[in-house]
């Protein structure tokens, strides 16, 4: 019965056999329900899982929020049981208890509640979100912290030794230039720029002063687009307004500054990372928008092909080793790592992330932000983390030999380590680790897999039309592509022809031959040949498959994805 939920969804046509296999592979090493894993992977949603279970077992599908849950009901099922087993008592009539469950196959819990209460249990299916919301609403206020504290025994002979007090952080005083920045037109302009950016899914706002005007550009789906121009004479007021809301020094115009703020828009909290830099015509501002609601994408929705997803799951399902994700800035590395962390996040594991900055919040995980000016560097935080008994560590970026040596040691001593580097492809990552000073045997024994990735714009589904093949296709020696598409532009894509982005991937799965080559400092060509023999798909090949599927344009692929040395070598060997 263990895989029954998966079989039900498979029979209903909601998931594929490959998706079920991937979820089962992760479940083998993780204490998670299969239904929850399928939802987290993005293969199915909560309602689909609930409807399938309701139909199969003839249990009603209910919304816990529509029931009047009394104190009597809460006393029947303890809070600990409700939270751990994801169940909620909904109604009690004539010694018959209506119990909402997320997993109706958990007969052990249902029998246990029946035995403890002496009641007849009527089972109803509900989504996990609905049950958890009800638990937080109704159980949350029933426990009094002071009652709990009274139960704790007094320990005699224990003394708390205080450390010497540290110097207080230097206070920042902002004295002047408020008046103009708080004029209604300036406030309205800055607010409009932020709100429009949040509405359109912009990742960055660029405010760039020129000789007579200031242009504002949004980065949409990876490309900059001019949105508005405003007169140069109000630029100082706009800069001051942005600095004030970001806790920056508005009197300092000669040095770069970095700050942060938060935008609450349509029930979403969007973090704003602000960077200012003096330029010839005035201060340049770039604001990155980090929307935690849209940034946490399920692993199954990233566009990773099955040929790569299966070995990737194999790597991060292991209890130790190192998974590296590589690519240029803005290629979605952090999003991929968080998608992996969502699969690894469970009660039995202690996960610590070390980032600069912390981009997304994830419940149940310890997240530490690096702060170099006060000595909170990657190596220093890593050393402290290893004393915190972690099972899984995510390091935002490997930048130097000191950080590299610590993460390698962690991977070799029973920890699973996830991290990123800035390199062009998978094989270049091995070369980069050698260049920063890691010994070859440490790389070969610690690294389990390397994922290289890029982001390309996805064709807008609302204005996509078939088009003629590009004129210069012959020089690429591509596989047969039956149809090519382009976007004509519409309101939904702001007349760009593209809407959203999709990942392009290349995965180097370490095997015995590759480890031996790395240990003896094999050449890049030897590494490529060994990886290709093992069936590795290159970035360019994955990108072309998305052209064949009508997801992307060939022009987008040709301009953003490198036609690698490995692709050329494959052609030479085949000819």
C-alpha positions in Angstrom: 0.0 0.0 0.0 3.0 2.3 0.4 3.0 3.5 -3.2 -0.8 3.5 -3.5 -1.1 7.3 -3.8 1.4 7.4 -6.6 -0.5 4.6 -8.4 -3.8 6.4 -8.0 -2.4 9.6 -9.5 -0.7 7.6 -12.3 -3.9 5.9 -13.2 -5.7 9.2 -13.2 -3.2 10.6 -15.7 -2.1 13.3 -13.3 1.6 12.2 -13.2 3.9 10.1 -15.5 5.7 6.9 -14.6 9.0 8.8 -14.7 7.7 11.4 -12.3 6.5 8.7 -9.9 9.9 7.0 -10.1 11.7 10.2 -9.3 9.5 10.8 -6.2 10.0 7.3 -5.0 13.7 7.6 -5.3 13.7 10.7 -3.1 11.3 9.1 -0.7 13.6 6.1 -0.2 16.0 8.1 1.9 13.6 10.8 3.2 10.8 10.4 5.8 8.1 12.2 3.7 4.7 11.1 2.5 4.7 10.3 -1.3 1.8 12.7 -1.9 3.6 15.6 -0.3 6.8 14.8 -2.3 4.8 14.8 -5.6 3.3 18.2 -4.6 6.7 19.7 -3.7 8.2 18.5 -6.9 5.5 20.3 -8.8 4.1 17.1 -10.4 0.7 17.5 -8.9 -1.1 20.1 -6.7 -2.8 19.5 -3.4 -6.3 19.6 -4.8 -5.5 17.0 -7.4 -4.0 14.7 -4.8 -7.0 15.2 -2.5 -9.6 14.6 -5.2 -7.8 11.4 -6.3 -7.8 10.1 -2.7 -11.4 11.1 -2.1 -12.6 9.3 -5.3 -10.6 6.1 -4.6 -11.7 5.6 -1.0 -15.1 7.3 -1.2 -14.2 9.7 1.6 -15.6 13.3 1.4 -13.1 16.0 0.4 -13.5 18.8 3.0 -12.2 22.3 3.7 -11.3 22.5 7.5 -11.9 26.3 7.5 -15.6 25.8 7.0 -16.1 23.9 10.3 -16.8 25.4 13.8 -14.1 23.6 15.8 -14.8 23.7 19.6 -12.6 23.3 22.7 -14.2 19.9 23.2 -12.9 18.7 19.8 -9.5 20.1 20.5 -9.3 18.1 23.7 -10.1 14.8 21.9 -7.0 15.0 19.6 -3.8 16.4 21.3 -2.0 19.2 19.5 1.1 17.1 19.1 -0.7 14.3 17.4 -2.5 16.8 15.1 0.8 18.4 14.1 2.8 15.3 13.6 0.2 13.2 11.8 -1.5 16.1 9.9 -5.0 15.4 11.2 -7.8 17.7 12.5 -11.0 16.8 14.4 -14.0 18.6 12.7 -17.3 17.3 14.2 -18.5 15.1 17.0 -22.0 13.6 16.8 -23.3 10.6 18.8 -19.8 9.3 19.6 -18.8 9.6 15.9 -15.8 11.8 15.2 -15.3 13.4 11.8 -11.5 13.4 11.3 -9.8 15.3 8.5 -6.6 13.6 7.3 -4.1 14.4 4.6 -3.2 10.7 4.1 -6.1 8.3 4.4 -3.7 5.4 4.0 -2.3 6.2 7.4 -4.5 3.6 9.1 -2.1 3.3 12.1 -2.8 6.9 13.1 -6.6 6.5 12.6 -6.6 3.2 14.7 -4.5 4.9 17.4 -7.0 7.8 17.7 -9.9 5.3 17.7 -8.3 3.3 20.5 -7.4 6.4 22.6 -10.8 8.1 22.3 -13.1 5.2 22.2 -15.0 6.9 19.4 -16.0 5.8 16.0 -13.9 7.6 13.4 -15.4 8.9 10.1 -12.5 9.8 7.8 -12.6 12.9 5.5 -9.8 13.9 3.1 -8.4 17.4 3.2 -5.3 19.2 1.9 -2.3 19.5 4.1 -2.5 23.3 3.9 -6.1 23.3 5.0 -5.3 21.1 8.0 -2.2 23.0 9.0 -4.0 26.3 8.8 -6.8 24.9 11.1 -4.2 23.6 13.6 -2.5 27.0 13.8 -5.8 28.8 14.1 -7.4 26.6 16.8 -4.6 24.9 18.7 -2.2 27.9 18.6 -3.7 29.8 21.6 -4.5 26.8 23.8 -1.1 26.4 25.3 0.2 28.9 27.8 3.9 29.3 27.8 4.0 30.1 31.6 2.3 26.8 32.4 5.0 25.0 30.4 7.8 26.9 32.2 6.4 26.0 35.6 6.9 22.3 34.8 10.7 22.8 34.2 12.8 21.8 37.3 15.2 24.2 39.0 18.9 23.3 38.4 21.1 24.4 41.4 24.8 25.1 41.0 24.5 26.3 37.4 26.0 29.7 36.6 25.6 31.7 33.5 29.0 33.4 32.7 28.6 36.5 30.6 31.0 37.4 27.8 32.4 40.8 27.7 30.1 43.3 26.0 30.9 44.1 22.4 31.0 47.6 21.1 27.7 48.9 19.9 27.2 49.2 16.2 27.9 52.6 14.9 24.8 54.6 14.6 23.9 56.1 11.3 22.4 59.6 11.4 20.6 61.1 8.4 20.3 64.8 8.7 19.2 66.6 5.6 17.7 66.4 2.1 14.4 64.9 3.3 12.1 67.6 2.2 12.4 67.2 -1.6 12.4 63.4 -1.4 9.1 63.5 0.5 7.3 65.7 -2.0 4.1 63.9 -3.2 5.2 63.7 -6.9 8.6 62.1 -5.9 7.0 59.6 -3.6 4.4 58.8 -6.3 7.1 58.3 -9.0 9.2 55.9 -6.9 6.2 54.0 -5.7 4.9 53.6 -9.2 8.3 52.2 -10.4 8.3 49.6 -7.6 4.6 48.6 -8.1 4.9 48.3 -11.9 8.0 46.2 -11.5 6.3 43.9 -9.0 3.2 43.6 -11.3 5.3 42.7 -14.4 7.6 40.2 -12.8 10.7 42.4 -13.1 13.9 41.1 -11.5 15.8 44.3 -11.5 15.1 48.1 -11.8 17.9 50.2 -13.4 17.8 54.0 -12.8 20.4 55.5 -15.1 21.1 59.3 -15.3 22.2 60.8 -18.6 23.1 64.4 -19.6 19.5 65.7 -19.8 17.2 62.8 -18.8 17.2 59.8 -16.5 16.1 56.5 -18.0 14.5 53.7 -16.0 14.8 50.2 -17.4 13.3 46.9 -16.1 15.0 43.6 -16.5 12.2 41.3 -17.8 12.9 37.7 -18.5 16.6 38.5 -18.5 16.5 41.4 -21.0 16.4 45.1 -20.2 13.5 47.2 -21.5 13.2 51.0 -21.2 10.0 51.9 -19.3 10.1 55.6 -18.6 12.3 58.7 -18.8 12.1 61.6 -16.3 13.8 65.0 -16.2 17.3 65.2 -14.8 16.6 68.0 -12.3 14.5 65.7 -10.1 17.0 62.8 -10.0 18.7 63.9 -6.8 15.3 63.8 -5.1 14.5 60.3 -6.5 17.9 59.1 -5.3 17.3 60.5 -1.8 13.9 58.8 -1.7 15.3 55.4 -2.6 18.1 55.9 -0.1 15.8 56.9 2.7 13.6 53.8 2.3 16.8 51.6 2.1 18.5 53.0 5.2 21.4 54.5 3.2 23.3 57.7 3.8 21.7 60.4 1.6 24.5 62.8 2.3 27.1 60.4 0.8 27.1 60.8 -3.0 30.7 59.9 -3.8 30.9 56.3 -2.7 28.9 53.2 -3.7 26.4 52.0 -1.1 24.3 48.9 -0.6 21.0 48.7 1.2 17.8 46.9 1.5 14.1 47.5 2.0 10.8 45.6 1.6 7.8 46.2 -0.6 4.4 44.8 0.5 2.3 44.6 -2.6 -0.9 42.6 -3.2 -0.4 40.5 -0.1 3.2 39.7 -1.2 6.4 40.6 0.6 9.1 41.5 -1.9 12.6 42.2 -0.7 14.4 45.1 -2.4 18.2 45.0 -2.6 19.5 48.4 -3.5 22.9 49.3 -5.0 24.0 52.9 -5.7 27.1 53.9 -7.6 28.4 57.4 -8.6 28.7 57.9 -12.3 29.6 60.9 -14.6 26.0 62.3 -14.7 24.9 61.3 -11.2 24.2 58.3 -9.0 23.2 55.1 -10.8 20.8 52.9 -8.9 20.0 49.2 -9.4 17.3 47.6 -7.4 16.9 43.8 -7.3 13.4 42.5 -6.5 13.3 39.2 -4.7 9.8 37.8 -4.5 9.8 34.8 -2.2 6.3 33.8 -3.4 7.5 33.3 -7.0 11.2 32.4 -6.3 10.6 29.1 -4.7 9.9 27.0 -7.8 9.3 23.2 -7.4 12.1 21.0 -8.8 9.8 19.4 -11.4 8.9 22.9 -12.8 12.4 24.1 -13.5 12.5 22.5 -17.0 15.2 19.9 -16.1 15.0 17.0 -18.6 14.4 13.5 -17.3 17.9 12.4 -18.5 19.4 14.9 -16.1 16.8 14.8 -13.3 17.2 11.1 -12.4 21.0 11.3 -11.8 20.6 14.6 -10.0 18.1 13.1 -7.6 20.6 10.2 -7.1 23.2 12.7 -6.0 21.2 14.8 -3.5 19.5 11.7 -2.1 22.9 10.5 -0.7 23.8 11.3 2.9 27.1 12.9 2.0 29.1 14.4 -0.9 29.0 17.7 -2.7 26.6 19.0 -5.4 27.8 22.0 -7.3 25.6 24.3 -9.4 27.4 26.6 -11.8 26.7 29.3 -14.2 26.9 33.1 -14.6 25.2 35.6 -12.4 21.4 35.5 -12.9 21.3 32.0 -14.3 19.0 30.7 -11.5 21.5 28.8 -9.4 20.0 29.8 -6.1 16.5 28.9 -7.3 17.7 25.4 -8.2 19.4 24.9 -4.9 16.3 26.0 -3.0 14.2 23.6 -5.1 16.6 20.8 -4.0 16.5 22.0 -0.3 12.7 21.8 -0.4 13.0 18.0 -1.1 15.6 17.6 1.7 13.8 19.6 4.3 12.4 17.3 7.0 12.2 17.0 10.7 15.1 14.5 11.0 17.6 16.7 9.2 19.4 19.9 10.4 19.9 22.1 7.3 22.0 25.3 7.4 22.4 27.8 4.6 25.2 30.4 4.4 24.3 33.1 1.8 25.1 36.6 0.7 22.3 37.7 0.8 19.6 35.4 2.0 17.3 35.5 -1.1 14.3 33.3 0.0 12.9 32.3 3.4 12.4 28.6 4.0 10.7 27.3 7.2 12.5 24.7 9.2 16.0 25.7 7.9 18.7 27.7 9.7 19.7 30.6 7.3 22.8 32.7 8.0 23.6 35.9 6.1 27.3 36.7 5.4 28.4 40.1 6.5 32.1 40.7 5.6 32.5 44.1 7.2 31.9 42.7 10.7 34.0 39.5 10.1 31.1 37.3 9.2 32.7 35.7 6.1 31.9 32.5 4.4 34.9 30.6 6.0 34.1 31.9 9.5 30.4 31.0 9.3 31.3 27.6 7.8 33.6 26.8 10.7 30.9 27.7 13.2 28.3 25.8 11.2 30.3 22.6 11.4 30.1 22.9 15.2 26.3 23.1 15.0 25.8 19.4 14.1 24.4 20.0 10.6 23.3 17.2 8.2 23.1 19.4 5.1 24.9 22.6 4.4 24.3 25.0 1.5 27.1 27.5 0.8 26.0 30.4 -1.4 29.3 30.5 -3.3 32.8 29.0 -3.3 35.0 32.1 -3.8 38.4 31.1 -2.4 40.7 28.3 -1.4 39.8 28.6 2.3 36.1 28.2 1.7 36.8 25.3 -0.8 38.9 23.4 1.7 36.2 23.6 4.4 33.3 22.5 2.2 35.4 19.6 0.9 36.2 18.5 4.4 32.5 18.7 5.3 31.6 16.6 2.3 34.2 14.0 3.2 33.1 13.8 6.9 29.4 12.8 6.5 27.7 16.0 5.4 25.8 16.7 2.2 27.1 20.0 0.8 25.4 22.2 -1.9 27.1 25.2 -3.3 27.7 27.3 -6.5 30.5 28.6 -8.6 30.8 31.0 -11.5 32.0 28.9 -14.4 30.8 28.4 -18.0 30.2 24.6 -17.9 30.6 21.5 -15.9 34.2 20.5 -16.9 35.3 24.2 -16.4 34.2 23.8 -12.8 36.7 21.1 -12.2 39.4 23.3 -13.8 38.3 26.2 -11.6 38.6 24.2 -8.4 42.1 23.2 -9.4 43.0 26.8 -10.2 42.0 28.1 -6.8 44.3 25.5 -5.2 42.3 22.3 -4.3 44.3 19.1 -4.6 42.9 16.8 -7.4 42.3 13.9 -5.0 40.1 16.1 -2.8 38.0 17.1 -5.8 37.6 13.5 -7.1 36.7 12.1 -3.7 34.3 14.9 -2.5 32.3 16.1 -5.6 29.3 13.9 -6.5 27.9 15.9 -9.3 28.1 19.3 -11.1 25.1 21.0 -12.7 25.7 23.8 -15.2 22.7 26.0 -16.1 21.5 29.0 -18.0 18.1 30.7 -18.4 16.6 31.5 -21.8 13.3 33.3 -22.5 10.3 31.1 -23.0 8.0 31.8 -26.1 4.7 33.5 -25.1 2.0 30.9 -25.6 -0.6 33.5 -26.4 1.2 35.0 -29.5 3.4 32.0 -30.6 3.2 31.3 -34.4 5.0 29.0 -36.7 7.8 30.7 -38.7 10.4 29.9 -41.4 13.7 28.3 -40.3 16.7 30.6 -39.7 18.9 31.2 -42.8 22.2 30.1 -41.3 21.3 26.8 -39.8 23.8 24.7 -41.8 26.8 25.8 -39.9 25.4 24.4 -36.6 24.8 20.8 -37.8 21.6 20.5 -35.8 19.3 17.5 -35.4 16.2 17.5 -37.5 13.7 20.2 -36.3 10.3 20.0 -38.0 8.9 23.4 -36.9 10.2 26.7 -35.8 8.2 29.3 -33.8 8.4 33.0 -32.9 6.4 35.3 -30.7 4.5 38.1 -32.5 4.0 40.2 -29.4 0.9 40.8 -27.4 -0.3 42.6 -24.2 0.3 39.6 -22.0 4.1 39.6 -22.9 4.4 43.4 -23.2 4.9 43.0 -27.0 8.2 41.1 -26.5 7.1 37.7 -27.9 8.4 36.1 -24.7 6.9 35.3 -21.3 8.9 33.9 -18.5 12.2 31.9 -18.6 13.1 28.3 -18.6 16.3 26.6 -17.5 18.8 24.9 -19.8 21.0 22.3 -18.1 24.1 20.1 -18.3 25.0 17.6 -15.6 28.3 15.9 -14.9 27.6 12.8 -12.8 30.8 11.6 -11.2 31.7 8.0 -12.0 34.9 5.9 -11.4 36.5 6.9 -14.7 35.9 10.6 -14.2 37.3 10.4 -10.6 40.4 8.7 -11.8 40.9 11.3 -14.6 40.5 14.2 -12.1 42.8 12.6 -9.6 45.6 12.4 -12.2 44.9 15.9 -13.5 43.3 14.7 -16.8 42.9 17.3 -19.6 39.5 19.0 -20.3 39.2 17.0 -23.5 39.6 13.7 -21.6 37.0 14.8 -19.1 34.6 15.7 -21.9 35.1 12.4 -23.7 34.5 10.4 -20.5 31.4 12.4 -19.7 30.0 12.0 -23.2 30.7 8.3 -23.1 28.5 8.2 -20.0 25.7 9.9 -22.0 26.0 13.5 -20.7 23.7 16.1 -22.4 25.4 19.4 -23.1 23.8 22.9 -22.5 23.4 23.4 -26.2 21.8 20.0 -26.8 19.3 20.6 -24.0 18.5 24.1 -25.4 18.0 22.7 -28.9 15.5 20.2 -27.5 13.5 23.1 -26.2 13.5 24.6 -29.7 12.2 21.3 -31.1 9.4 21.3 -28.4 8.3 24.8 -29.5 9.3 26.3 -26.1 12.1 28.6 -27.3 13.4 30.2 -30.4 16.6 29.2 -32.1 17.7 32.9 -32.1 17.4 33.0 -28.3 19.4 29.8 -28.0 22.2 30.9 -30.4 22.6 34.2 -28.5 22.7 32.9 -25.0 23.9 29.3 -25.0 27.5 28.4 -25.8 28.1 26.0 -28.7 30.7 24.2 -26.6 33.9 22.4 -27.2 32.2 19.2 -26.4 29.6 19.7 -29.1 32.2 20.4 -31.7 34.3 17.3 -30.6 31.2 15.1 -30.9 30.7 16.3 -34.5 34.3 15.7 -35.4 34.2 12.2 -34.0 31.0 11.4 -35.8 32.2 12.6 -39.2 
